[in-house]
C-alpha cells in the first residue's frame, strides 16, 4: 500500500519529509506483524531481542549492561524484560562471582526452544510480507545506515 493511501494524505514538505514519515509508518507496520508473531510464543519483541542477544553468546552468560547495549530499542527496560523472561523460565540469572552487584544472564533450554520456533516463524513472515529483493535490501540497508551516520 502506498504511504498516501495508508495515512490518507499526500501533503509532504518534500521527499525527505515523506521518507521520514514513510520510515516511521513502516516501522510500526512491521512491529505490528512481528508482535503478532511473537504472541504465539508468549514473548514480546523486546523479549525476543534479549533472547536473540543471549543466543549469540550461548553458552556464555552476559551481564545486563551488555545486553542493554545490544538492544534494538535502546530505551527498553532490560532488567524488567529479564525479570519477565526469568518468570517464564526462558532465562536464568546468577550473581557474578567478580562483582556481587552484577547479574549474569543465560538462556535456558525452554528459552532456546521458544527462540528457535519464534525465529523460524519470523523468517516465514519476513519472506511473505517484506516484498523486496536481496539487491533492493542491500540498497535500503545502505541508505538506512547513511541516515544514521551522525548517531
N, C-alpha and C positions, 0 to 999 in steps of 0.2 A: 504494500500500500504506500502510495506517495505521502510524504510528510504533510502536504497541504490538505489532503483528504483526512488524514488521521487527526490533525488538530484544527481542521476546518478554518484555515486562513492561508492566505498567500502573501500576507504583508510582512516583509522582512526588510530590514535596513539595507542589507547587502547579502552577498553569498556567504560571507564569513559568519554573519549573524544567523543565517539559515542553517549553516553547518553546525553551529553551536547548539541550536535548538534540536536539530536532527540527531546529534550525538546524545543529548540528554534524553530525548524521546526514545531512541533506540536502546539506551541503557536500561530504562525502566521496562520497555517491552521485553528485552532479553531477560531481565531479572524476574519478571513475572513467569516466563516459561521455565526458567531454571528453578525458581522457588516451588512451582507446582511439581516438578520432577523430584525435588528433594523431600517433599512432604511424604511421599510413599515410603521413604526410608527413615522417617521420624527425625529428620535433621533440617536445619536452616542452611541457607547459602554460606553464612559465616561459619557455622559448624563444619560444613563440608570443606571450607577453605582451611580450617585448622587441621582437620583430618588429613587433607592433602599435603599440607606442610609437614606434618608428623611422618607421613608415609615416605617423604623424601629423605628423612633421616633415619627411618626404621632400620635396625632395631635400637638405634641410639635414642637417648632421651633428649628433650630440648627444654630450655628454660622458657618461662612465659614471655620474657622480654624479647627473646629471639623469635618466638612465634609471632609476636605482635609486629616486629619489624618486617616480616614477610607477608603480612596480610594484604589482600587486595584493597579492602576498605579499611583505611588507616584509623578511622575513628571507632572501630569495633572495640568493645569492652572484652578483651581477651580473657581475663580471669573469670568473668561471668560465663562466657562461652564454654570455657573449660569446665567450670562447675556443672553446667548442664550436660556436657558430654560425659563427665565422670558419673553423674547420676544415672545416665543411660548405659553405663558400663562400657563405653566405647574408648575411654582413655583411663590411664592410671596416673596418679600423682604421688610422687615421693619427695621428701625433703633432701636437698642437696647435702652431701657429706662435707663439702668445702665451705658452703655458706648456708647456714640454717635458715636464713630469711628467704632463700630461693627455693621454689618448687620446680621439680623436673617432671616433664610430662612425656608419656609414651602411649602408643596405640595398644589396644587390647585386640584379641582375636575377633571379637564382635565388631570393633571399630574397623578393622581391616576388611572384614566381610561386607559390612554396610558401605564402606567407601568404594570397594570394588564394584558392588552392584549399582550404586549411585553413579559412579564414573561411567559404567557401561551404558546406563540409561541416558546420561547426559550426552555421550558421544552420539547415540542414536538420534536424540533431539537435535543436536547441532547439525547432523547430516541432513535432517529433514527440513529444518527451518532457516538455516543461515543463507543458503541460496547464492553463494559466491564461489568462484573457482579458487584453486590454490594460488594462481597468479594474482588474482584480484585481492586475495587475502594478504599477500606479500605487500602489495601497493598500499592497502589500507593500514597494515601494521606500521609501515614506514611513515605514513602520514600521521598516524596517531603518535608515534614516537617523536616525530618532529614537533608536534603540538606541545609536547611536554618537555621540550629541550631546556626550558628555563626553570624547571622544577628543582 
